[in-house]
Amino acid sequence: MPQSQKERYSKIKRIQFGNS
């Protein structure tokens, strides 16, 4: 997957994990 998509995915994952 493109780097931009990977960065977005990482951001979402980090936000979800941090919110939990």
Backbone as CSV, one residue per row, in Angstrom:
resi,resn,N_x,N_y,N_z,CA_x,CA_y,CA_z,C_x,C_y,C_z
1,MET,0.851,-1.210,0.000,0.000,0.000,0.000,0.878,1.249,0.000
2,PRO,0.358,2.326,-0.516,1.153,3.571,-0.608,1.596,4.043,0.781
3,GLN,2.657,4.818,0.787,3.172,5.309,2.078,2.145,6.234,2.736
4,SER,1.460,7.033,1.925,0.472,7.960,2.496,-0.619,7.161,3.211
5,GLN,-1.051,6.079,2.588,-2.100,5.256,3.218,-1.551,4.611,4.491
6,LYS,-0.296,4.182,4.430,0.301,3.530,5.602,0.376,4.538,6.758
7,GLU,0.760,5.757,6.429,0.868,6.764,7.490,-0.504,7.025,8.101
8,ARG,-1.506,7.116,7.236,-2.863,7.381,7.735,-3.312,6.210,8.613
9,TYR,-3.016,4.991,8.167,-3.423,3.802,8.927,-2.736,3.808,10.294
10,SER,-1.466,4.157,10.287,-0.708,4.173,11.549,-1.304,5.216,12.488
11,LYS,-1.702,6.343,11.908,-2.259,7.414,12.736,-3.576,6.948,13.356
12,ILE,-4.415,6.351,12.555,-5.710,5.887,13.056,-5.491,4.819,14.130
13,LYS,-4.561,3.910,13.850,-4.305,2.833,14.812,-3.819,3.433,16.133
14,ARG,-2.928,4.394,16.031,-2.370,4.994,17.250,-3.484,5.716,18.017
15,ILE,-4.339,6.397,17.285,-5.430,7.137,17.947,-6.374,6.149,18.628
16,GLN,-6.688,5.061,17.916,-7.615,4.076,18.490,-6.999,3.445,19.734
17,PHE,-5.729,3.099,19.652,-5.071,2.446,20.791,-4.941,3.439,21.947
18,GLY,-4.665,4.683,21.632,-4.502,5.681,22.695,-5.842,5.998,23.344
19,ASN,-6.910,5.930,22.552,-8.225,6.248,23.092,-8.717,5.130,23.999
20,SER,-8.351,3.903,23.675,-8.832,2.759,24.458,-8.289,2.880,25.875
